Amino acid sequence: MLRRFEDARILMYSHDTFGLGHLRRCRTIAHSLVEDYRGLSVLIVSGATIAGAFDYRARVDFVKIPSVIKLRNGEYQSLDRHIDLQDTLSIRRSIIHHTAETFNPDVFIVDKEPMGLRGEVEPTLQYLKERGTKLVLGLREVMDAPHLLDAEWKRNDIMQKIDRYYDRIWVYGPPDFYDPLTGLDVPQGVRDKMGFMGFLQRSVPRDETRTPRPEGDYLLVTTGGGGDGAELVHNVIDAYREDASLTCRALIVLGPYMPAKERMKLIRKAKKVPMIEVIEFDNRMEELIAGATAVVAMGGYNTYCEILSFDKRALIVPRVVPREEQLIRATRASELGLVDMLRPEEAEDPVRMSAALKALLVRPLPSSSSPNLRLEGLAKISAEVLPWIEEREATRAALKTAAS
């Protein structure tokens, strides 16, 4: 423990409309902070439908707001289709603002969406800024293709609002990997607030009551949340059916957001292949990745951090629509020799996929290509938070003394 506080509070916002990435990243940061600082409480506002399926450490909790899902065409709709989207957004906005008023955080960390879903966080940002709360925007190391991100942000005047509200911008990656704002016209005020924190290291939870995990060698296939991961699973199963010499056991995790129809189809298909085991969801992906011989994935941010944290061979088949984030990340990581990559159309060929899986099992570890790569994001975040909370505690103590 670095320091003990009396009543320090951090609020985090995770809009969560597709997949698990935002909530898992917030949860990782929250767990690291409460481990470093006693007396610190972290509250995560999340729209994830399965936010309650994860374990949370003491002094970390979440507030569930009504879920909004992002369709594959990029549009949004309420998870409960009987409720109008605008009504759902109004409820979310109200809960977020009331939570901030009641919780009264020292620091507010917003994940990825600067103003929240459809601007739902902006009123809260304005309120907390007036109260002196430190406002932090956390960005993935890759956001999207520059032309897509630029158009989206210009429509909503996002860059100017970032400059107006935020005190600090954390980039969850090293500066020599990728700049999330590359290709955009970035005001100097925004650049001055940016800090490249590094990737967020993952570890296997220390839990004596955890359920047993697979033993022996296995190839882990994960699609993250699974909402758009069915094709990758089909491709892996097809490769095993095509090539009987693929003898490494494969453990496939479908993900909680995979549509039920696709899930059942894949389970039936996989039963015909003795070397393949399918499970629907596991809330401790860190353990599964740590125990795997190699990983096949779509390459979302969290999976990538886990691959590097546990130094695992990986084959990435990235999503290419509606966002190009995974493609950009996989291309850059492949250039650096950290992973192998197939585009989705290449992975559809069972012969090519089989060859890629065989090559994966004998490729060099990521540490062989980048021995100096460090995952120091959590330590840097902890160091930045410390003086902010100390300043707020000193202010509260001074006010208390003056009042007495």
C-alpha positions as CSV (number, residue, x, y, z in Angstrom):
1,M,0.0,0.0,0.0
2,L,1.4,3.4,-1.0
3,R,-0.9,5.6,1.1
4,R,-4.0,5.6,3.3
5,F,-6.8,8.1,2.7
6,E,-9.7,9.0,4.9
7,D,-12.5,9.1,2.3
8,A,-11.1,9.4,-1.2
9,R,-13.5,8.7,-4.1
10,I,-13.2,8.1,-7.8
11,L,-16.1,7.8,-10.1
12,M,-15.7,6.1,-13.5
13,Y,-18.0,6.1,-16.5
14,S,-18.3,3.2,-19.0
15,H,-21.0,3.6,-21.6
16,D,-20.9,-0.1,-22.7
17,T,-23.1,-0.5,-25.8
18,F,-21.2,-3.3,-27.5
19,G,-18.9,-5.9,-26.0
20,L,-17.2,-5.9,-22.6
21,G,-14.1,-3.9,-23.3
22,H,-15.0,-0.7,-21.6
23,L,-16.2,-2.2,-18.3
24,R,-13.3,-4.7,-18.2
25,R,-10.8,-1.8,-18.6
26,C,-12.5,0.3,-15.9
27,R,-12.6,-2.6,-13.6
28,T,-8.9,-3.3,-14.1
29,I,-8.0,0.3,-13.3
30,A,-10.3,0.4,-10.3
31,H,-8.9,-2.8,-8.8
32,S,-5.4,-1.5,-9.2
33,L,-6.2,1.8,-7.5
34,V,-7.9,0.3,-4.4
35,E,-5.0,-2.1,-4.1
36,D,-2.5,0.8,-4.0
37,Y,-4.6,3.1,-1.7
38,R,-6.5,2.2,1.4
39,G,-9.5,4.4,2.1
40,L,-10.1,4.9,-1.6
41,S,-13.5,3.9,-3.0
42,V,-14.3,3.5,-6.7
43,L,-17.7,3.5,-8.2
44,I,-18.2,2.5,-11.9
45,V,-21.3,3.7,-13.8
46,S,-21.9,1.1,-16.5
47,G,-24.5,0.2,-19.1
48,A,-23.2,-3.3,-19.5
49,T,-26.0,-5.8,-19.3
50,I,-23.8,-8.3,-17.4
51,A,-22.0,-5.9,-15.2
52,G,-23.0,-8.0,-12.2
53,A,-21.5,-11.2,-13.6
54,F,-18.0,-10.0,-12.6
55,D,-16.3,-10.1,-9.3
56,Y,-15.4,-6.8,-7.7
57,R,-12.8,-6.2,-5.0
58,A,-13.7,-4.5,-1.7
59,R,-14.3,-0.8,-2.2
60,V,-15.1,-1.2,-5.9
61,D,-18.8,-1.2,-6.9
62,F,-20.9,-0.3,-9.9
63,V,-24.1,1.5,-10.7
64,K,-26.1,-0.1,-13.5
65,I,-27.8,2.3,-16.0
66,P,-30.3,1.1,-18.6
67,S,-28.6,-0.7,-21.4
68,V,-28.4,0.6,-24.9
69,I,-27.0,-1.7,-27.6
70,K,-25.1,-0.8,-30.7
71,L,-26.2,-2.6,-33.8
72,R,-23.7,-3.8,-36.5
73,N,-24.7,-0.8,-38.7
74,G,-23.5,1.6,-36.0
75,E,-27.0,2.7,-34.9
76,Y,-28.3,2.4,-31.3
77,Q,-31.4,1.0,-29.7
78,S,-32.6,0.4,-26.2
79,L,-32.1,-3.1,-24.9
80,D,-35.7,-3.0,-23.9
81,R,-37.3,-2.3,-27.3
82,H,-40.5,-1.2,-25.6
83,I,-38.8,1.9,-24.3
84,D,-37.9,4.7,-26.7
85,L,-34.2,5.3,-27.2
86,Q,-34.5,9.0,-26.2
87,D,-36.4,8.0,-23.0
88,T,-33.6,5.5,-22.2
89,L,-31.0,8.2,-22.7
90,S,-32.8,10.6,-20.5
91,I,-33.0,8.1,-17.7
92,R,-29.3,7.3,-18.1
93,R,-28.3,11.0,-18.1
94,S,-30.3,11.5,-14.9
95,I,-28.8,8.5,-13.0
96,I,-25.3,9.6,-14.0
97,H,-25.8,13.1,-12.8
98,H,-27.5,12.1,-9.6
99,T,-24.8,9.5,-8.8
100,A,-22.1,12.2,-9.3
101,E,-24.0,14.6,-7.0
102,T,-24.4,12.0,-4.2
103,F,-21.0,10.3,-4.5
104,N,-19.1,13.6,-4.8
105,P,-15.9,12.1,-6.3
106,D,-12.4,13.6,-6.1
107,V,-11.7,12.3,-9.6
108,F,-14.0,11.4,-12.5
109,I,-12.6,9.1,-15.2
110,V,-14.6,8.8,-18.5
111,D,-13.7,5.8,-20.7
112,K,-13.4,6.4,-24.4
113,E,-16.5,8.5,-25.2
114,P,-15.6,12.1,-24.2
115,M,-19.1,13.3,-23.8
116,G,-20.7,9.9,-23.2
117,L,-23.2,8.2,-25.3
118,R,-25.1,10.9,-27.2
119,G,-23.7,13.5,-24.9
120,E,-25.2,12.1,-21.7
121,V,-22.1,12.8,-19.6
122,E,-21.7,16.5,-20.6
123,P,-24.0,17.9,-17.9
124,T,-22.1,15.9,-15.2
125,L,-18.8,17.1,-16.5
126,Q,-19.9,20.7,-16.2
127,Y,-21.3,20.1,-12.7
128,L,-18.2,18.4,-11.4
129,K,-15.8,20.9,-13.0
130,E,-17.5,23.7,-11.1
131,R,-17.0,21.7,-7.9
132,G,-13.3,21.2,-8.6
133,T,-13.3,17.5,-9.4
134,K,-10.4,16.4,-11.5
135,L,-11.8,15.3,-14.9
136,V,-9.9,12.6,-16.8
137,L,-10.6,11.2,-20.3
138,G,-9.2,7.7,-20.9
139,L,-8.6,6.7,-24.5
140,R,-7.6,3.4,-26.0
141,E,-4.3,3.5,-27.8
142,V,-6.3,3.1,-31.0
143,M,-9.7,4.7,-31.4
144,D,-10.7,4.3,-35.0
145,A,-9.6,5.1,-38.5
146,P,-8.7,8.8,-38.5
147,H,-11.2,9.8,-41.2
148,L,-14.0,8.1,-39.3
149,L,-13.1,9.5,-35.9
150,D,-12.5,13.0,-37.3
151,A,-16.0,13.1,-38.9
152,E,-17.7,11.8,-35.8
153,W,-16.0,14.3,-33.5
154,K,-16.5,17.3,-35.8
155,R,-20.2,16.6,-36.0
156,N,-20.4,17.0,-32.2
157,D,-17.7,19.6,-31.6
158,I,-15.9,17.0,-29.4
159,M,-12.3,18.3,-29.6
160,Q,-13.3,21.7,-28.3
161,K,-15.4,20.2,-25.5
162,I,-12.5,18.0,-24.5
163,D,-10.3,21.1,-24.2
164,R,-13.0,22.9,-22.2
165,Y,-13.8,20.2,-19.7
166,Y,-10.9,17.8,-19.1
167,D,-7.9,18.3,-17.0
168,R,-6.0,15.3,-18.2
169,I,-6.2,12.8,-21.1
170,W,-4.8,9.3,-20.5
171,V,-3.8,7.2,-23.5
172,Y,-3.7,3.5,-22.5
173,G,-0.7,2.6,-24.6
174,P,2.9,3.6,-25.2
175,P,3.7,6.6,-27.5
176,D,5.7,4.4,-30.0
177,F,2.8,2.0,-30.6
178,Y,0.0,4.3,-31.9
179,D,-1.4,7.8,-31.4
180,P,-5.2,7.6,-31.0
181,L,-5.6,11.2,-32.4
182,T,-3.3,10.8,-35.4
183,G,-4.7,12.4,-38.5
184,L,-6.9,14.8,-36.5
185,D,-6.5,18.5,-36.1
186,V,-5.7,18.6,-32.4
187,P,-5.6,21.9,-30.5
188,Q,-2.4,22.5,-28.5
189,G,-4.4,22.7,-25.3
190,V,-5.5,19.1,-25.9
191,R,-2.0,17.9,-26.8
192,D,-0.7,19.4,-23.6
193,K,-3.1,17.4,-21.5
194,M,-2.3,14.1,-23.1
195,G,-0.1,11.5,-21.4
196,F,0.8,8.1,-22.8
197,M,0.4,5.8,-19.8
198,G,1.3,2.5,-21.4
199,F,-0.7,-0.7,-21.7
200,L,-2.6,-2.0,-18.7
201,Q,-0.9,-5.1,-17.3
202,R,-3.1,-8.0,-16.2
203,S,-2.6,-10.6,-13.6
204,V,-4.3,-13.8,-12.4
205,P,-6.5,-13.0,-9.4
206,R,-5.4,-14.4,-6.1
207,D,-8.5,-16.3,-5.1
208,E,-8.4,-19.5,-3.1
209,T,-12.1,-20.2,-3.9
210,R,-11.8,-20.0,-7.7
211,T,-13.2,-22.9,-9.8
212,P,-10.7,-25.2,-11.6
213,R,-9.5,-24.1,-15.0
214,P,-8.5,-26.3,-17.9
215,E,-5.3,-28.4,-17.5
216,G,-2.9,-29.4,-20.2
217,D,-2.1,-27.7,-23.4
218,Y,-5.0,-25.9,-25.2
219,L,-5.5,-23.2,-27.8
220,L,-7.8,-20.5,-26.5
221,V,-10.2,-19.0,-29.0
222,T,-12.0,-15.9,-27.7
223,T,-14.2,-13.4,-29.3
224,G,-14.5,-11.0,-26.4
225,G,-18.2,-10.1,-25.8
226,G,-19.0,-12.3,-28.8
227,G,-21.6,-10.0,-30.4
228,D,-19.8,-10.2,-33.7
229,G,-17.5,-13.1,-33.1
230,A,-19.5,-16.0,-34.7
231,E,-17.5,-15.9,-38.0
232,L,-14.2,-16.4,-36.3
233,V,-15.5,-19.4,-34.4
234,H,-16.9,-20.9,-37.6
235,N,-13.5,-20.4,-39.2
236,V,-11.6,-22.2,-36.4
237,I,-14.0,-25.1,-36.4
238,D,-13.9,-25.4,-40.2
239,A,-10.1,-25.5,-40.1
240,Y,-10.2,-28.4,-37.6
241,R,-12.7,-30.2,-39.7
242,E,-10.5,-29.7,-42.8
243,D,-7.2,-30.7,-41.3
244,A,-7.1,-33.9,-39.1
245,S,-3.4,-33.1,-38.3
246,L,-4.5,-30.2,-36.1
247,T,-4.2,-32.0,-32.8
248,C,-3.9,-29.2,-30.2
249,R,-7.0,-29.1,-28.1
250,A,-9.0,-25.9,-28.7
251,L,-11.1,-24.2,-26.0
252,I,-13.6,-21.8,-27.5
253,V,-15.3,-19.1,-25.4
254,L,-18.3,-17.7,-27.3
255,G,-18.9,-14.6,-25.2
256,P,-22.1,-13.5,-23.4
257,Y,-23.4,-11.2,-26.2
258,M,-23.3,-13.8,-29.0
259,P,-26.9,-14.2,-30.4
260,A,-28.6,-17.3,-29.1
261,K,-29.2,-18.7,-32.6
262,E,-25.5,-18.4,-33.5
263,R,-24.5,-19.8,-30.2
264,M,-26.5,-23.0,-30.5
265,K,-25.4,-23.4,-34.1
266,L,-21.7,-23.3,-33.1
267,I,-22.2,-25.6,-30.1
268,R,-23.8,-28.2,-32.4
269,K,-21.1,-27.8,-35.0
270,A,-18.2,-28.1,-32.5
271,K,-19.6,-31.3,-31.0
272,K,-18.6,-33.1,-34.2
273,V,-14.9,-32.2,-33.6
274,P,-13.3,-34.2,-30.7
275,M,-10.5,-31.7,-30.2
276,I,-12.8,-28.8,-29.6
277,E,-14.5,-27.8,-26.4
278,V,-16.9,-24.9,-26.3
279,I,-18.0,-22.8,-23.3
280,E,-20.4,-19.8,-23.4
281,F,-18.7,-17.4,-21.0
282,D,-16.1,-17.2,-18.3
283,N,-15.6,-14.0,-16.2
284,R,-12.0,-14.8,-15.5
285,M,-10.4,-14.5,-19.0
286,E,-7.1,-13.7,-17.4
287,E,-6.8,-17.2,-16.1
288,L,-7.8,-18.8,-19.3
289,I,-5.3,-16.8,-21.3
290,A,-2.5,-17.3,-18.7
291,G,-3.0,-21.1,-19.0
292,A,-3.2,-21.2,-22.8
293,T,-0.5,-22.4,-25.2
294,A,-1.6,-19.8,-27.7
295,V,-4.6,-17.5,-28.3
296,V,-6.8,-16.8,-31.3
297,A,-8.8,-13.6,-31.0
298,M,-10.3,-10.6,-32.7
299,G,-7.9,-8.4,-30.9
300,G,-9.9,-6.0,-28.7
301,Y,-7.9,-3.8,-26.3
302,N,-8.2,-6.0,-23.2
303,T,-7.4,-9.2,-25.0
304,Y,-4.3,-7.6,-26.4
305,C,-3.2,-6.5,-23.0
306,E,-3.7,-10.0,-21.7
307,I,-1.7,-11.5,-24.5
308,L,1.2,-9.2,-23.8
309,S,0.9,-9.5,-20.0
310,F,1.2,-13.3,-20.1
311,D,3.5,-13.4,-23.2
312,K,1.3,-15.6,-25.3
313,R,1.6,-16.4,-29.0
314,A,-1.4,-15.0,-30.7
315,L,-3.3,-15.0,-34.0
316,I,-5.5,-12.0,-34.5
317,V,-8.5,-11.9,-37.0
318,P,-9.7,-8.3,-36.5
319,R,-13.1,-6.8,-36.9
320,V,-13.1,-4.4,-39.8
321,V,-16.6,-2.8,-39.6
322,P,-18.2,-0.6,-38.4
323,R,-14.9,0.5,-36.7
324,E,-11.4,-0.2,-37.9
325,E,-9.8,-0.1,-34.4
326,Q,-9.0,-3.8,-34.2
327,L,-7.6,-3.8,-37.8
328,I,-5.3,-0.9,-37.0
329,R,-4.1,-2.5,-33.7
330,A,-3.5,-5.9,-35.3
331,T,-1.6,-4.4,-38.3
332,R,0.6,-2.4,-36.0
333,A,1.2,-5.3,-33.6
334,S,2.0,-7.6,-36.6
335,E,4.5,-5.0,-37.9
336,L,6.3,-5.2,-34.6
337,G,6.3,-9.0,-34.6
338,L,4.1,-9.3,-31.6
339,V,1.3,-11.2,-33.2
340,D,0.3,-13.0,-36.4
341,M,-2.7,-11.6,-38.3
342,L,-5.2,-12.8,-40.8
343,R,-7.9,-10.5,-42.3
344,P,-11.4,-11.9,-42.0
345,E,-11.6,-12.9,-45.7
346,E,-8.3,-14.8,-45.3
347,A,-9.5,-16.6,-42.2
348,E,-12.6,-17.9,-44.2
349,D,-10.3,-20.3,-46.1
350,P,-10.0,-23.5,-43.9
351,V,-6.7,-24.4,-45.5
352,R,-5.2,-21.0,-44.8
353,M,-6.6,-20.9,-41.3
354,S,-5.3,-24.4,-40.5
355,A,-1.8,-23.4,-41.7
356,A,-2.0,-20.2,-39.6
357,L,-2.9,-22.2,-36.5
358,K,0.0,-24.6,-37.0
359,A,2.4,-21.7,-37.5
360,L,1.0,-20.0,-34.4
361,L,2.0,-22.9,-32.1
362,V,5.7,-22.5,-33.0
363,R,6.0,-18.8,-33.5
364,P,8.3,-16.8,-31.2
365,L,6.8,-15.3,-28.1
366,P,6.0,-11.6,-28.1
367,S,8.8,-10.9,-25.7
368,S,11.3,-12.2,-28.3
369,S,10.3,-9.5,-30.7
370,S,10.0,-6.6,-28.2
371,P,12.1,-7.5,-25.1
372,N,11.8,-3.9,-23.8
373,L,8.1,-3.7,-24.1
374,R,6.7,-2.7,-20.7
375,L,3.1,-2.6,-19.5
376,E,3.2,0.2,-17.0
377,G,-0.2,1.9,-17.4
378,L,-1.6,0.9,-14.0
379,A,1.5,2.2,-12.1
380,K,1.5,5.5,-14.0
381,I,-2.2,6.0,-13.4
382,S,-1.7,5.3,-9.7
383,A,1.1,7.9,-9.5
384,E,-1.0,10.6,-11.3
385,V,-4.0,10.1,-9.0
386,L,-2.0,10.4,-5.8
387,P,-1.4,14.2,-5.7
388,W,-4.9,15.0,-6.9
389,I,-6.5,13.1,-4.0
390,E,-3.9,14.5,-1.5
391,E,-4.9,18.0,-2.7
392,R,-8.6,17.3,-2.2
393,E,-8.0,15.8,1.2
394,A,-6.0,18.8,2.3
395,T,-8.8,21.1,1.1
396,R,-11.4,19.1,3.0
397,A,-9.3,19.2,6.2
398,A,-8.8,22.9,5.9
399,L,-12.5,23.5,5.5
400,K,-13.2,21.3,8.5
401,T,-10.7,23.1,10.6
402,A,-12.2,26.5,9.6
403,A,-15.7,25.3,10.4
404,S,-14.7,24.2,13.9
